[in-house]
Amino acid sequence: MKSLINIQKMDDKTVPAKNVSFWKKISWLVIIYGGSVLALFVVASAFHILMFAAGMRTHG
C-alpha cells in the first residue's frame, strides 16, 4: 500500500505530454532512432572486423 501512495505522488509531479511541443517530440524520436542506427553500425562493423581477422574474407 505504501508503494502505491509513492507512485501516486510521483505521478502528480510529472509533466503532461500535451504541454511538450510537437517538434521537441519529433526531435527526440530522430535522436533516439539515429542513435540506435549508429549503435547497430558500430556492432556490425566490429563483427565485420572480427570475421575478417579470423580469415573470413569476401571473394570479390
MDTraj code that builds the backbone (N, CA, C; nanometers):
import mdtraj as md
import numpy as np

residues = "MET LYS SER LEU ILE ASN ILE GLN LYS MET ASP ASP LYS THR VAL PRO ALA LYS ASN VAL SER PHE TRP LYS LYS ILE SER TRP LEU VAL ILE ILE TYR GLY GLY SER VAL LEU ALA LEU PHE VAL VAL ALA SER ALA PHE HIS ILE LEU MET PHE ALA ALA GLY MET ARG THR HIS GLY".split()
xyz = np.array([
    [0.0825, -0.1203, 0.0000],
    [0.0000, 0.0000, 0.0000],
    [0.0860, 0.1255, 0.0000],
    [0.1978, 0.1167, 0.0715],
    [0.2863, 0.2321, 0.0780],
    [0.3447, 0.2657, -0.0592],
    [0.3800, 0.1626, -0.1356],
    [0.4369, 0.1888, -0.2677],
    [0.3346, 0.2513, -0.3618],
    [0.2092, 0.2152, -0.3480],
    [0.1040, 0.2742, -0.4301],
    [0.0917, 0.4235, -0.4031],
    [0.1044, 0.4623, -0.2776],
    [0.0983, 0.6044, -0.2423],
    [0.2172, 0.6775, -0.3031],
    [0.3364, 0.6162, -0.2995],
    [0.4548, 0.6795, -0.3577],
    [0.4396, 0.6952, -0.5081],
    [0.3802, 0.5974, -0.5747],
    [0.3585, 0.6065, -0.7191],
    [0.2611, 0.7197, -0.7504],
    [0.1570, 0.7333, -0.6706],
    [0.0604, 0.8404, -0.6939],
    [0.1248, 0.9768, -0.6732],
    [0.2121, 0.9899, -0.5755],
    [0.2810, 1.1171, -0.5542],
    [0.3740, 1.1466, -0.6702],
    [0.4407, 1.0461, -0.7217],
    [0.5319, 1.0659, -0.8327],
    [0.4552, 1.1071, -0.9583],
    [0.3380, 1.0490, -0.9792],
    [0.2580, 1.0833, -1.0963],
    [0.2105, 1.2285, -1.0914],
    [0.1917, 1.2826, -0.9731],
    [0.1458, 1.4206, -0.9614],
    [0.2526, 1.5202, -1.0077],
    [0.3791, 1.4819, -1.0043],
    [0.4878, 1.5731, -1.0393],
    [0.5261, 1.5648, -1.1873],
    [0.4718, 1.4711, -1.2595],
    [0.5106, 1.4561, -1.3998],
    [0.4456, 1.5638, -1.4850],
    [0.5115, 1.5952, -1.5955],
    [0.4608, 1.6963, -1.6889],
    [0.3713, 1.6267, -1.7901],
    [0.2514, 1.6763, -1.8106],
    [0.1650, 1.6152, -1.9125],
    [0.2275, 1.6259, -2.0508],
    [0.2085, 1.5231, -2.1308],
    [0.2695, 1.5187, -2.2636],
    [0.2131, 1.6261, -2.3562],
    [0.0929, 1.6736, -2.3312],
    [0.0336, 1.7724, -2.4210],
    [0.1019, 1.9087, -2.4097],
    [0.1793, 1.9324, -2.3038],
    [0.2494, 2.0595, -2.2898],
    [0.3827, 2.0616, -2.3643],
    [0.4268, 1.9461, -2.4130],
    [0.5526, 1.9376, -2.4866],
    [0.5236, 1.9642, -2.6338],
    [0.6079, 2.0463, -2.6963],
    [0.5823, 2.0833, -2.8351],
    [0.6013, 1.9639, -2.9280],
    [0.5347, 1.9708, -3.0414],
    [0.5413, 1.8644, -3.1413],
    [0.6836, 1.8460, -3.1918],
    [0.7550, 1.9563, -3.2159],
    [0.8902, 1.9476, -3.2707],
    [0.9889, 1.8887, -3.1709],
    [0.9649, 1.9115, -3.0436],
    [1.0516, 1.8516, -2.9414],
    [1.0321, 1.7002, -2.9389],
    [0.9086, 1.6549, -2.9532],
    [0.8817, 1.5111, -2.9581],
    [0.9474, 1.4479, -3.0809],
    [0.9340, 1.5156, -3.1963],
    [0.9934, 1.4633, -3.3197],
    [1.1449, 1.4626, -3.3102],
    [1.2033, 1.5658, -3.2506],
    [1.3491, 1.5693, -3.2392],
    [1.4001, 1.4566, -3.1497],
    [1.3302, 1.4264, -3.0408],
    [1.3702, 1.3133, -2.9571],
    [1.3572, 1.1822, -3.0327],
    [1.2538, 1.1686, -3.1123],
    [1.2361, 1.0477, -3.1935],
    [1.3525, 1.0304, -3.2903],
    [1.3906, 1.1389, -3.3580],
    [1.5005, 1.1336, -3.4539],
    [1.6332, 1.1039, -3.3835],
    [1.6565, 1.1650, -3.2680],
    [1.7803, 1.1418, -3.1926],
    [1.7901, 0.9967, -3.1470],
    [1.6832, 0.9428, -3.0937],
    [1.6851, 0.8044, -3.0457],
    [1.6998, 0.7077, -3.1629],
    [1.6299, 0.7325, -3.2716],
    [1.6414, 0.6472, -3.3900],
    [1.7827, 0.6530, -3.4475],
    [1.8363, 0.7729, -3.4611],
    [1.9720, 0.7887, -3.5128],
    [2.0755, 0.7217, -3.4239],
    [2.0577, 0.7324, -3.2934],
    [2.1497, 0.6665, -3.2006],
    [2.1437, 0.5155, -3.2118],
    [2.0254, 0.4619, -3.2318],
    [2.0133, 0.3167, -3.2452],
    [2.0743, 0.2679, -3.3765],
    [2.0572, 0.3445, -3.4835],
    [2.1183, 0.3076, -3.6111],
    [2.2706, 0.3154, -3.6008],
    [2.3217, 0.4172, -3.5351],
    [2.4659, 0.4305, -3.5162],
    [2.5211, 0.3156, -3.4317],
    [2.4493, 0.2773, -3.3259],
    [2.4935, 0.1650, -3.2431],
    [2.4934, 0.0350, -3.3227],
    [2.3939, 0.0154, -3.4058],
    [2.3893, -0.1037, -3.4903],
    [2.5061, -0.1049, -3.5884],
    [2.5396, 0.0099, -3.6444],
    [2.6536, 0.0201, -3.7356],
    [2.7838, -0.0151, -3.6641],
    [2.8014, 0.0319, -3.5422],
    [2.9233, 0.0036, -3.4663],
    [2.9355, -0.1457, -3.4384],
    [2.8265, -0.2093, -3.3959],
    [2.8295, -0.3530, -3.3667],
    [2.8548, -0.4330, -3.4944],
    [2.7893, -0.3975, -3.6036],
    [2.8092, -0.4692, -3.7300],
    [2.9519, -0.4520, -3.7799],
    [3.0085, -0.3337, -3.7651],
    [3.1469, -0.3109, -3.8064],
    [3.2437, -0.3926, -3.7213],
    [3.2164, -0.4016, -3.5921],
    [3.3017, -0.4818, -3.5043],
    [3.2980, -0.6288, -3.5451],
    [3.1793, -0.6805, -3.5758],
    [3.1691, -0.8189, -3.6229],
    [3.2419, -0.8363, -3.7564],
    [3.2315, -0.7389, -3.8437],
    [3.2990, -0.7469, -3.9729],
    [3.4508, -0.7533, -3.9537],
    [3.5034, -0.6702, -3.8668],
    [3.6473, -0.6693, -3.8393],
    [3.6909, -0.8012, -3.7773],
    [3.6127, -0.8530, -3.6811],
    [3.6473, -0.9811, -3.6182],
    [3.6437, -1.0954, -3.7192],
    [3.5454, -1.0963, -3.8065],
    [3.5366, -1.2024, -3.9063],
    [3.6508, -1.1914, -4.0074],
    [3.6876, -1.0701, -4.0436],
    [3.7994, -1.0504, -4.1350],
    [3.9294, -1.0981, -4.0700],
    [3.9465, -1.0693, -3.9408],
    [4.0662, -1.1106, -3.8679],
    [4.0724, -1.2635, -3.8540],
    [3.9570, -1.3289, -3.8503],
    [3.9530, -1.4745, -3.8364],
    [3.9741, -1.5452, -3.9694],
    [3.9879, -1.4687, -4.0771],
    [4.0141, -1.5298, -4.2069],
    [3.8946, -1.5432, -4.2971],
    [3.7809, -1.4913, -4.2568],
    [3.6609, -1.4970, -4.3399],
    [3.6578, -1.3726, -4.4289],
    [3.7180, -1.3856, -4.5451],
    [3.7238, -1.2733, -4.6378],
    [3.6237, -1.2944, -4.7508],
    [3.5785, -1.1833, -4.8062],
    [3.4859, -1.1939, -4.9183],
    [3.5616, -1.2289, -5.0449],
    [3.4982, -1.2973, -5.1362],
    [3.5599, -1.3366, -5.2620],
    [3.5122, -1.2447, -5.3726],
    [3.5542, -1.1215, -5.3674],
    [3.5026, -1.0287, -5.4645],
    [3.6036, -0.9539, -5.5409],
])
top = md.Topology()
chain = top.add_chain()
for i, resn in enumerate(residues, 1):
    res = top.add_residue(resn, chain, resSeq=i)
    for name in ("N", "CA", "C"):
        top.add_atom(name, md.element.get_by_symbol(name[0]), res)
traj = md.Trajectory(xyz[None], top)
